[in-house]
Amino acid sequence: MPFLILVGGGSASGKSYVTSRVIERIGAENITRLTLDDYYKDMSGISFEERCKVNYDHPKSFDWKLMEQQLTQLKSGQAIEKPIYDFKVHLRSNQTEIIKPAKIIMVEGIMALVNARVRKLGDLKVFVNCSRERRLLRRLERDQKERGRTFDSIVNQYFYTVQPMYEEVIAPSSNYADLIINNDDEISNLAIDVLTAVLKEFLENGTLGHRENNPNEWRGD
């Protein structure tokens, strides 16, 4: 059965960086990577102007039923037809992507540790921690370059929805993490080393040995 890792944390905290570094060390052939951003609800029934006003940092914006269903399928060894989300128009694409499970499945997203039913599917839960100032700077750079957003729209969204929802919903989900990676100035290489070692042990032996019974040994905060 595949080993499922959930990687949560605030927007622009470094979740993609963590998963990328681990994949580099473990090998892409051993890991299936998903982002929960693709599981935003289908909002094709409302106008672009209305979609711009939606609070995308609230749990109600996500399609939890589909997310749980497809993660369950992957864990059981089945391929899925994953939705694709287009941030530029706040809408699911008409296209989907066939995802096949590898030995390890890494799932990243701001809500990765928020929903209890999804959390129950995770064999290892990771939270990437970062200051709000650093997250804002990274989000400004990312959203302007990759998502075509204006400076004002990014700042307004950050202070009206992103940061309030982080404090109310996302930050408390760190209490469920087995491993916390602090990432203000630089990613903690030690924490990534620990995570990589755990996954290599799983690939080599098919188990996590004594760590399986004591997840606190993974904590890197």
Secondary structure, DSSP 8 states (H G I E B T S, - for coil): --EEEEEEESTTSSHHHHHHHHHHHH-GGGEEEEEGGGGB---TTS-HHHHHTS-TTSGGGB-HHHHHHHHHHHHTT--EEEEEEETTTTEEEEEEEEE---SEEEEE-TTTTT-HHHHHH-SEEEEEE--HHHHHHHHHHHHHHHS---HHHHHHHIIIIIHHHIIIIIGGGGGG-SEEEE-SSS--HHHHHHHHHHHHHHHHHSS-GGGGG-GGGG---
